[in-house]
């Protein structure tokens, strides 16, 4: 997702006790939080699916408003792993289903039938997007922007409820 100032967003690594966690910061003008038309700023924290970053997980989870879990749909063991990621990053943080996006990545030429991917409960209730960046790059971009818009809407509604509870 390009930022407003250029095609490449800033990538800033942060250190943890076991290595680096990548943090991608960007502004998307297509996603707004108000009627002024200004884009929202986002931070994506990437732990690369590696448990060696487990000491960093509390920092990744703190104040998070959404979780994107990307997995290789061509590797059966990844289906079990995403259950653990969902448990740690979504269920334990009491995030709603609409705050999580699953992206099943397919390598070009894998020949995997997208409809044959079956997810265990509660993963089967989550939004699932299939990606193949070489064959359908626009589809994943559109779905990701929809997801960002839903997160911004959820955060705005929550903030509005909080403000109303203070007033009343």
N, C-alpha and C positions, 0 to 999 in steps of 0.2 A: 504494500500500500504506500504510494508515494506521499511524502509530506508536502506541505504547501510551498516550502522554499526550494524544492528540487526533487528529482526522481529518486534519490537515495536517502532514506531516513537515517538518523543518527543511531549508531550502534555503540553502546557503552558497556563494556564488561564490568561486572562487580565481583570482587573476590569473596569467596567463602572459605571455610576451613579446608575444603577438599579441592578447590579449583575455582573456575569462573562460571558465573551465571550470566547469560547474555540478557541485556535489557534493551528492548527496541522502543524508542519513543518516537511518536509521530502525531501529526494533526491531520485529520481527515475532513476536508471541507464539505463532503457529502453527508456527514453526520453532524447534526446540530442539536444543541440542548435548549435553544431558545428561538424566538422569532427573529432574532437579529441576523441570522444567517452565518454566524461565525462557526467555524469548524471546532469539533471537540478534540482535545488532546488525549492520547492513550499511551499507556505503558504496557508492553508485553514482556513478561518475564519468562525466559526459556531455560528450563533445567535439563533440556535435552533427553528426557526420559531416563535419566540415570540416577539410581538410588545413591550414588556417591555424593549427591547434592542434598541428601536428606537433612543435613544440619542446616541447610538454607531454607527448607520448606516453611518454617514459621514466618520468615520474612516474605516469602512469596505469597503466602496465604493472607497475611495481615491486610485488612481493608480491601481485599480483592472483591470485585463486583461480578466477575465472570471467569470461566475456565474454558479453555480450548484444549481438547485432547486430540492430538494427531497421532495416528498409528498406521503401520504398514498392514493393509488388509490382506496382503499376500502371505503373511506369516501367521499361522494359526495361534502361536503362543502369545501374540500381541493381544488377542481377544481376552485372554486371562489377565494380562498385565493392565489393560485399561480398566478392569474392575477395581484393581487396587488403587489406580490413580483417581478414579471416580470416588471411591470411598474416602480417600485422604483429602482430596482437594474440593470435592463438592459436598458429599454427605456430612463430613465432620465439620465443615464450615457453614452448614445449614443453608447452602445456596439452593435456589429453586431450579427445577429442571430447565426452565427457559434461560437460565444463566450459564448453561453448559452447551458447548457445541462439540460434537464428535466429527472428526475429519478422517475418513478412511482413504488413505492414499494408495493408489494403484500405480505400479511402475508400468511404463509403456510396454505394450506387448505381453503383459502378464496373462491376458485372456481370462481373468477371474470374472465370474458372473456377479455383477453388483447386487442382484436380487437374492443371491444365495447366502449373503452375509447375514447370519442370525446372531443377535446379541441377547445376552441373558438379561433378566430383570435385575435392576432397574434401568440398565443402559438402553433397553429397547424403547423407553419412553422419551429419550433424548433426541434432539434434532441431529440427524446423521447426514453428512454431505460426503459424497464420493469425489475424490480429486485425482486428476491426472493432468499435471501441469503442461505436458507436451501436447495433449490432445484437446483438453477443454480448460484452458487457463481462465477464461472469462467467467465460467460458471462458479468457480471457487471464490473469485473476487466478489461477485454479486452476492453470494451467500454469506460471505464474511461481512460485507457492509450491512446486510440485513441483520446479522447477529449483533454487530456494534450498535445499530440503531435500537434494537430491542434492549440492550444493556443500558444505553443512555436513557431510554424511556423508563425503564424500571428504576434507575437511580433517581430520576426526576420525580417520579411518583412517590418514591420513598421519602425524598426530601420534602415534598409538598405535604405529605401526611405528618411528618415530624414537625413542620412549621405550624400546621393547623392544630396539632396537639398542644403546642406551646401557647398559641393564641387563645384556645378555649379552656 
